[in-house]
Amino acid sequence: MSDAFWINFAALLALVGLVAYAVLAGADFGGGIWDLFAAGPRRRQQRDAINHAIGPVWEANHVWLIFVIVLLFTCFPNGFAPLATALFIPLHLALLGIMLRGAAFVFRNYPRKQATLPGETLHTQVWQTVFGVSSTITPFLLGAAFGCLTSGAVRVSDGQVSFVMPLPWLTPYAIGCGLLALATCAYLAAVYLCVETTGELREDFHRRAIIGGTATAALAAGVLVLAFFEARWFFDRLLTPATLPIVTGGVICFAVSAWAVFGRRYRLARVFAAGEIMLLLVGWAVAQQPYMLRPDVTFEQAAGPVSTIQFMVLASLAGMGVLIPSLWFLFRVFKSPAGAE
């Protein structure tokens, strides 16, 4: 097999990990967003439902982020180094959000397991706020980083990283991408929670799914307009014969998911909501090819020794033989009706 085969295979595995992280952890972040905005007479029940949905799986979902990072710096060191340098601020703030979110998720529930203590209510409220706010930080910053990369604002010359403009992750297009990531996570979480709840609580999340879906559609339209002006190369690549059918498929999945939400077909809505994210990320990857950092670093230029890539790819495939059945069993235990009981 050629060197190009192994390089492309490693890039494909990174994309698989990224899709898995977006579909699974994205819903976790969305749950935190709705936890922050829990309201009404069933506010406590809404938070309990979110806690029950996230609790058994949120740590497992971050396995995919770790997998993607390790794969990139092992297989594509000449691209990962300038990528990490250019996005040092947003990526480290995103990691801070992940750490705060994990700590808050544990600490806000800790007093419930203890004897009643003075100030317990305040303790819980503080950590609930930290949990909700930190759940918005990471998806927003990852979306802004996506906007920075697809705008072509990061340049690499002789190993030196520079920007076309100051703070390129804070341009209108990058901010729009960050808000779109937030809305998408919120929509995904609301759809998932409609599946996992019943009665009036399900109706609460039904309304939130409509709000999240409407925001997602509006922001997607706005981001496309901004991409036309600030990321024209990316906008044009989305319209090529290789990419347009994939992106169109993603839009159709979103439309079907929204139709299913209005029709209260929640399991169908969940499948197509996840399919929408998967197809849109695949469409981005096809549009990005062959660049890891456009327009200066291709995947071949970013790649490390082929022997290292071969070992990493084979080790990853062997590891997935253990990981995927384990994750399936985890979800089977905690997400099936019998497991929920």
C-alpha positions in Angstrom: 0.0 0.0 0.0 1.2 3.5 -0.8 2.2 6.2 1.6 -0.8 8.2 0.5 -3.1 5.4 1.5 -1.9 5.4 5.1 -1.9 9.2 5.4 -5.5 9.4 4.1 -6.5 6.4 6.3 -5.2 8.2 9.4 -7.0 11.4 8.4 -10.2 9.4 8.0 -9.8 7.9 11.5 -9.4 11.4 12.9 -12.6 12.4 11.1 -14.5 9.4 12.5 -13.4 10.4 16.0 -14.4 14.0 15.4 -17.9 12.9 14.2 -18.3 10.6 17.2 -17.3 13.4 19.6 -19.7 15.9 18.0 -22.6 13.5 18.0 -22.1 12.2 21.6 -20.3 14.9 23.5 -22.2 17.6 21.6 -25.4 16.4 23.2 -23.7 16.5 26.6 -22.7 20.1 26.1 -26.3 20.9 24.9 -27.6 19.3 28.1 -25.5 21.7 30.1 -26.9 24.6 28.1 -30.5 23.6 28.9 -29.5 23.0 32.5 -28.4 26.6 32.6 -31.7 27.8 31.2 -33.9 25.4 33.1 -37.1 27.2 34.0 -40.7 26.8 35.0 -42.4 24.7 37.6 -40.5 21.6 36.5 -37.1 23.2 36.6 -35.7 20.7 39.2 -37.1 17.8 37.2 -35.5 19.2 34.0 -32.2 19.3 35.7 -32.6 15.8 37.1 -33.5 14.5 33.6 -30.3 16.1 32.2 -28.3 14.7 35.0 -29.7 11.2 34.5 -29.0 11.4 30.8 -25.5 12.6 31.0 -24.3 11.0 34.2 -23.4 7.5 33.0 -21.7 8.4 29.7 -20.2 11.9 29.7 -16.7 10.8 30.7 -16.8 8.0 28.1 -17.7 10.5 25.4 -14.5 12.5 25.9 -12.5 9.4 24.8 -13.1 10.5 21.2 -11.6 13.9 21.8 -8.5 12.3 23.3 -8.3 9.9 20.4 -8.5 12.7 17.8 -5.8 14.7 19.5 -3.4 11.8 20.0 -3.9 10.7 16.4 -3.2 14.2 15.0 0.0 14.9 17.0 1.3 11.4 16.3 0.5 11.1 12.6 0.5 14.7 11.5 3.1 16.5 13.8 4.1 19.0 11.1 0.5 20.2 10.9 -0.5 19.7 14.5 2.3 22.0 15.8 1.2 25.1 13.8 -2.5 24.3 14.4 -2.0 24.1 18.1 0.2 27.3 18.0 -2.3 29.3 16.0 -5.3 28.2 18.1 -3.5 28.2 21.4 -5.9 30.6 23.1 -9.3 29.3 22.0 -8.3 25.6 22.4 -6.8 26.1 25.9 -9.9 28.0 26.9 -12.0 25.2 25.5 -10.0 22.7 27.6 -10.6 24.9 30.6 -14.3 24.7 29.9 -14.2 20.9 29.8 -12.3 20.7 33.1 -14.7 23.2 34.8 -17.7 21.4 33.4 -16.5 18.0 34.7 -15.7 19.4 38.2 -19.0 21.3 38.4 -21.0 18.2 37.3 -19.6 16.2 40.2 -19.6 18.9 42.9 -23.1 20.1 42.2 -24.4 16.7 43.0 -22.2 15.9 45.9 -24.3 17.6 48.6 -27.3 15.5 47.6 -25.5 12.4 48.8 -24.6 13.9 52.2 -26.5 15.0 55.3 -28.1 18.3 55.0 -25.6 21.0 55.6 -25.9 24.8 56.1 -25.4 26.6 52.8 -26.0 23.4 50.7 -28.5 25.2 48.5 -26.1 28.0 47.7 -23.3 25.4 47.1 -25.5 23.6 44.6 -26.6 26.8 42.8 -23.1 28.0 42.4 -21.9 24.7 40.8 -25.0 24.5 38.7 -24.2 27.9 37.2 -20.5 26.9 36.7 -21.7 23.7 35.0 -24.1 25.6 32.7 -21.7 28.4 31.8 -18.8 26.1 31.1 -21.0 23.9 28.9 -21.4 26.9 26.6 -17.7 27.8 26.6 -16.3 24.7 24.9 -18.7 24.3 21.9 -18.6 28.0 21.2 -14.8 28.2 21.2 -14.5 25.0 19.1 -16.9 26.4 16.6 -15.0 29.7 16.5 -11.7 27.7 15.9 -13.5 26.0 13.0 -14.4 29.4 11.6 -10.8 30.6 12.0 -9.4 27.6 10.1 -12.0 27.6 7.3 -11.5 31.3 6.7 -7.9 30.7 5.7 -6.7 33.2 8.3 -3.9 31.0 9.6 -0.8 31.1 7.5 2.4 28.9 7.8 5.7 29.9 6.2 9.0 28.2 6.9 7.5 26.7 10.1 6.4 30.1 11.3 2.7 30.8 12.1 1.1 34.1 11.3 -2.4 35.5 11.0 -4.0 37.4 8.2 -5.7 39.5 10.8 -5.5 39.9 14.6 -7.5 37.5 16.7 -9.0 35.6 13.7 -11.2 33.5 16.0 -13.2 36.7 16.9 -14.3 37.7 13.4 -18.0 37.9 12.6 -17.7 34.6 10.7 -15.9 32.8 13.5 -18.3 34.1 16.1 -21.2 32.9 13.9 -19.6 29.5 13.7 -19.3 29.4 17.5 -23.0 30.4 18.0 -24.0 27.8 15.4 -22.1 25.1 17.3 -23.9 26.1 20.5 -27.3 26.0 18.8 -26.6 22.6 17.2 -25.5 21.1 20.5 -28.7 22.6 22.2 -30.9 21.1 19.5 -29.2 17.7 19.6 -29.6 17.6 23.4 -33.2 18.6 23.4 -34.0 15.9 20.8 -32.2 13.2 22.8 -33.9 14.3 26.0 -37.3 14.0 24.3 -36.5 10.3 23.8 -35.5 9.8 27.4 -38.4 11.6 29.1 -42.2 11.3 29.2 -45.3 13.3 30.0 -45.0 17.0 30.7 -41.3 16.9 31.0 -41.1 15.6 27.5 -43.2 18.5 26.4 -40.7 20.9 28.0 -37.9 19.5 26.0 -40.1 19.3 22.9 -40.4 23.1 23.1 -36.7 23.4 23.6 -36.0 21.2 20.6 -38.2 23.6 18.5 -36.3 26.6 19.9 -32.9 25.0 19.3 -33.8 23.8 15.8 -35.1 27.3 14.8 -31.9 28.9 16.1 -29.7 26.4 14.3 -31.5 27.0 11.0 -31.3 30.8 11.3 -27.6 30.8 12.4 -26.7 28.3 9.6 -28.2 30.7 7.0 -26.3 33.6 8.6 -23.0 31.7 8.7 -23.3 30.9 5.0 -23.8 34.6 4.2 -20.7 35.5 6.3 -18.7 32.6 4.7 -19.4 34.2 1.3 -17.6 37.3 2.4 -15.0 36.1 4.9 -14.3 32.5 3.8 -15.0 32.6 0.1 -12.8 29.6 -0.8 -14.7 27.4 1.7 -18.0 28.7 0.4 -17.0 27.8 -3.1 -15.8 24.4 -2.1 -19.1 23.6 -0.5 -20.7 24.1 -3.9 -18.4 21.7 -5.8 -19.8 18.4 -7.2 -17.9 16.4 -4.6 -19.2 18.3 -1.6 -22.6 19.7 -2.5 -24.5 16.3 -2.4 -23.0 15.6 1.1 -24.0 19.0 2.4 -27.4 18.7 0.8 -27.9 15.4 2.5 -27.1 17.0 5.8 -29.6 19.8 5.2 -32.2 17.1 4.3 -31.4 15.2 7.5 -32.0 18.4 9.5 -35.3 19.0 7.7 -36.5 15.4 8.4 -35.4 15.7 12.0 -37.3 18.9 12.5 -40.4 17.4 10.8 -40.1 14.4 13.2 -39.9 16.7 16.2 -43.0 18.5 15.2 -44.7 15.2 14.6 -43.4 13.9 18.0 -41.5 11.1 16.3 -38.6 11.5 18.7 -36.6 8.4 17.9 -36.7 9.2 14.2 -35.7 12.8 15.0 -32.7 11.6 17.0 -31.4 9.5 14.2 -31.7 12.3 11.6 -30.3 14.9 14.0 -27.1 12.8 14.4 -27.1 12.1 10.7 -27.2 15.8 10.0 -24.0 16.5 12.1 -22.2 13.5 10.6 -22.9 14.5 7.0 -22.0 18.2 7.5 -18.7 17.3 9.1 -18.0 14.9 6.3 -18.8 17.6 3.8 -16.4 20.0 5.6 -13.7 17.3 5.4 -14.2 16.8 1.7 -14.2 20.6 1.1 -11.0 20.9 3.1 -9.1 18.2 1.2 -6.1 18.0 0.6 -5.3 20.7 3.2 -4.9 20.3 6.9 -4.2 24.1 7.2 -5.2 25.8 4.0 -3.5 27.1 1.9 -0.1 26.2 3.2 -0.1 22.7 4.8 -1.5 19.6 3.1 -2.0 16.3 4.9 1.0 14.9 3.1 3.2 17.8 4.2 1.9 17.5 7.7 2.5 13.7 8.0 5.2 12.2 10.1 7.1 9.0 9.2 4.9 6.5 7.4 6.0 3.7 9.7 4.7 5.7 12.7 1.4 6.3 10.8 1.1 2.6 10.0 1.6 1.6 13.6 -0.9 4.2 14.8 -3.6 3.2 12.3 -3.2 -0.5 13.1 -3.1 0.1 16.8 -6.2 2.3 16.6 -8.1 -0.3 14.6 -7.2 -3.0 17.2 -8.1 -0.6 20.0 -11.5 0.1 18.5 -12.2 -3.6 18.5 -12.2 -3.3 22.3 -13.5 0.3 22.6 -16.6 0.1 20.4 -18.1 -3.1 22.0 -17.4 -1.5 25.5 -19.1 1.7 24.6 -22.0 -0.3 23.1 -22.4 -2.2 26.3 -22.2 1.0 28.4 -25.0 2.6 26.4 -27.0 -0.7 26.3 -26.9 -0.8 30.1 -27.7 2.8 30.9 -29.7 4.0 27.8 -32.0 1.0 27.2 -35.5 1.1 28.9 -34.4 -1.8 31.2 -31.2 0.0 32.1 -33.1 3.3 32.8 -35.3 1.4 35.2 
